[in-house]
């Protein structure tokens, strides 16, 4: 037996996605199988392509094995590691061409990206600070402490024109400068990792895969504005991110990058983790700081002092998103001009999106600002999954909007997206196909905001609830003439009259779907049908008598006994009993295809 | 009950800003927030009981009644929603015979919905005691719960 090549390293993703696809068991099996070989098995954070997980990457070749099971381990060891023959059947299969691609650098999903803030995600071990140091980690902090004044750091940030990655896009340099100049005894640095937008998971992945980059950015912020204490406000729903952060903080203190008298320069900076308790509105800066203070997280009404002047515990506070902090060491190391060269005139650098929904390649991606939606969805994403037709892309979560096919050439940057009626938000990008009902999607988002409204201002608390009722009526076939105009009128009033960003953006999903998909609303209201076959009250299940072979499966599985029919006799659905659960369609064998779903209600 | 949280209190100073971490630790211990414990926290932090309750009731993480031994969370994120989360929720409710927000009478399972667990690339997904189950179809649900050792008679209604 030839000894396994010693220089090889196996990277096994241990992000939340791959862990849920059972990657820890893989790791154990691989460790067992290669025990005597001296081969390196390295756990890493998220590679961003969770859909293909659990994944194993063999370096230095860069062979990417997708959806690896325990049963595949002997093949990887015997064929690839012992005999240098990669296991072709485990290569990623391109959903468009059907071609098997061995190297990740050749896969369109990776090839078309430019990964900078995600550069370490999937390549370093997040639980080992040595890995981060080996790729130049904490060099930026050293440089800042030894060679730069706070004013120079701010100048660098201003030259880079880095805008906040939390969604609003405020210039980070200006924010830090305001905090630095604000008078105050104690100052604070707060990292907003309260990633509550459904459909977004980049902050979680970054914290899980490269926690030190965020800590380094925070320490630089502390030095720049004169803060000794930092907080990371992270969702309690992200247990793995919390545990990786704890390890990272401990190791950073041990190595002298956090704590008292950092690197002997007399600067002290401590970081504590604060776990959110499940309130979406706490993503808003004033609500978030109130929450850390142990209060109900209700945004403070305007006019109010800025957080940079009077934030946490009424002290000057810099509050930035996870990615914003992670960009800072990059800008210090590679130069502000390098960063400012990427992107558009007003949106510099790269943007991270969570590409999900009905797209062939789901995952976390990074592209230069200004890339078009089409390049992202059809290039990196490989288009719509399952050969269906593209309908819309939802960007920016509950605050964002749905953009139709005609706007696919819109560049993704803060301003262009706002203009189109969506927003950058936290970067969730959910692809919707022809089987998605736009009224249902609008209702879904409004349902979310109604739940999450803190309740202190009337437009948001009462207004969104009324809009939700109208949408509910429309989906149930009780829509009335004039409902659409009423929704627009109410939506605009809520945007104008709410205290905080949650209320001001809550109507966006409704307003944008009306703007671009008004015909779907009209089909629901005027014709009592749901063209996408989603709204239960507006569809009908029928059995095609010609195709039905009387196998009896649907009759057996119908939970309400609505299907009747004898042996060798086509079955019939009793429409008065049918609850439109869709079980009959699901169980009818594909070779018969006798159960059909129709738009509209049968009389 | 009161003395049980003594160990938790001992590592805190009693500052008002510690309220949320304290509530989280108490819930971690008991699975919910017993009234006696909340009263004790109020004294400890020198806050009115009403303020403790006001904070606890604001955040969706906190519960005021005991929950099942197994926590089932059904993700309602956008990606999950468009890929069939409503059907998954229906099926879980059918299998366990309870609605979201409820606990089975034998205290085996509690079911809750959650806005997003951030596993969108594996949609639709649920978590059981923090373990994620992804790429589900409603047909998978019965299998998941029968493996966990529930009484399987619930689904044989007819």
HADDOCK unambig.tbl for C-alpha pairs under 7 A between the chains (distance, minus, plus):
assign (segid A and resid 17 and name CA) (segid B and resid 119 and name CA) 5.81 0.50 0.50
assign (segid A and resid 20 and name CA) (segid B and resid 131 and name CA) 6.57 0.50 0.50
assign (segid A and resid 20 and name CA) (segid B and resid 132 and name CA) 4.86 0.50 0.50
assign (segid A and resid 20 and name CA) (segid B and resid 133 and name CA) 6.19 0.50 0.50
assign (segid A and resid 50 and name CA) (segid B and resid 121 and name CA) 5.76 0.50 0.50
assign (segid A and resid 51 and name CA) (segid B and resid 121 and name CA) 5.11 0.50 0.50
assign (segid A and resid 51 and name CA) (segid B and resid 122 and name CA) 5.84 0.50 0.50
assign (segid A and resid 198 and name CA) (segid B and resid 77 and name CA) 4.43 0.50 0.50
assign (segid A and resid 198 and name CA) (segid B and resid 78 and name CA) 5.49 0.50 0.50
assign (segid A and resid 198 and name CA) (segid B and resid 115 and name CA) 6.03 0.50 0.50
assign (segid A and resid 198 and name CA) (segid B and resid 116 and name CA) 4.86 0.50 0.50
assign (segid A and resid 199 and name CA) (segid B and resid 77 and name CA) 5.72 0.50 0.50
assign (segid A and resid 199 and name CA) (segid B and resid 78 and name CA) 5.26 0.50 0.50
assign (segid A and resid 199 and name CA) (segid B and resid 79 and name CA) 5.79 0.50 0.50
assign (segid A and resid 199 and name CA) (segid B and resid 116 and name CA) 6.92 0.50 0.50
assign (segid A and resid 199 and name CA) (segid B and resid 118 and name CA) 6.75 0.50 0.50
assign (segid A and resid 199 and name CA) (segid B and resid 120 and name CA) 5.95 0.50 0.50
assign (segid A and resid 200 and name CA) (segid B and resid 118 and name CA) 6.25 0.50 0.50
assign (segid A and resid 201 and name CA) (segid B and resid 118 and name CA) 4.77 0.50 0.50
assign (segid A and resid 237 and name CA) (segid B and resid 117 and name CA) 6.36 0.50 0.50
assign (segid A and resid 277 and name CA) (segid B and resid 59 and name CA) 5.51 0.50 0.50
assign (segid A and resid 277 and name CA) (segid B and resid 60 and name CA) 6.64 0.50 0.50
assign (segid A and resid 277 and name CA) (segid B and resid 61 and name CA) 5.14 0.50 0.50
assign (segid A and resid 278 and name CA) (segid B and resid 59 and name CA) 5.44 0.50 0.50
assign (segid A and resid 278 and name CA) (segid B and resid 60 and name CA) 5.06 0.50 0.50
assign (segid A and resid 278 and name CA) (segid B and resid 61 and name CA) 5.22 0.50 0.50
assign (segid A and resid 279 and name CA) (segid B and resid 59 and name CA) 5.55 0.50 0.50
assign (segid A and resid 279 and name CA) (segid B and resid 60 and name CA) 6.41 0.50 0.50
assign (segid A and resid 292 and name CA) (segid B and resid 17 and name CA) 6.56 0.50 0.50
assign (segid A and resid 293 and name CA) (segid B and resid 17 and name CA) 4.40 0.50 0.50
assign (segid A and resid 294 and name CA) (segid B and resid 16 and name CA) 6.15 0.50 0.50
assign (segid A and resid 294 and name CA) (segid B and resid 17 and name CA) 4.37 0.50 0.50
assign (segid A and resid 294 and name CA) (segid B and resid 18 and name CA) 6.20 0.50 0.50
assign (segid A and resid 294 and name CA) (segid B and resid 19 and name CA) 5.22 0.50 0.50
assign (segid A and resid 294 and name CA) (segid B and resid 20 and name CA) 5.53 0.50 0.50
assign (segid A and resid 295 and name CA) (segid B and resid 55 and name CA) 5.90 0.50 0.50
assign (segid A and resid 296 and name CA) (segid B and resid 55 and name CA) 5.10 0.50 0.50
assign (segid A and resid 296 and name CA) (segid B and resid 58 and name CA) 6.09 0.50 0.50
assign (segid A and resid 356 and name CA) (segid B and resid 79 and name CA) 6.06 0.50 0.50
assign (segid A and resid 356 and name CA) (segid B and resid 120 and name CA) 6.17 0.50 0.50
assign (segid A and resid 356 and name CA) (segid B and resid 121 and name CA) 5.81 0.50 0.50
assign (segid A and resid 357 and name CA) (segid B and resid 79 and name CA) 4.58 0.50 0.50
assign (segid A and resid 357 and name CA) (segid B and resid 82 and name CA) 6.78 0.50 0.50
assign (segid A and resid 357 and name CA) (segid B and resid 83 and name CA) 6.99 0.50 0.50
assign (segid A and resid 362 and name CA) (segid B and resid 121 and name CA) 5.22 0.50 0.50
assign (segid A and resid 363 and name CA) (segid B and resid 121 and name CA) 5.74 0.50 0.50
assign (segid A and resid 430 and name CA) (segid B and resid 79 and name CA) 6.37 0.50 0.50
assign (segid A and resid 436 and name CA) (segid B and resid 82 and name CA) 6.63 0.50 0.50
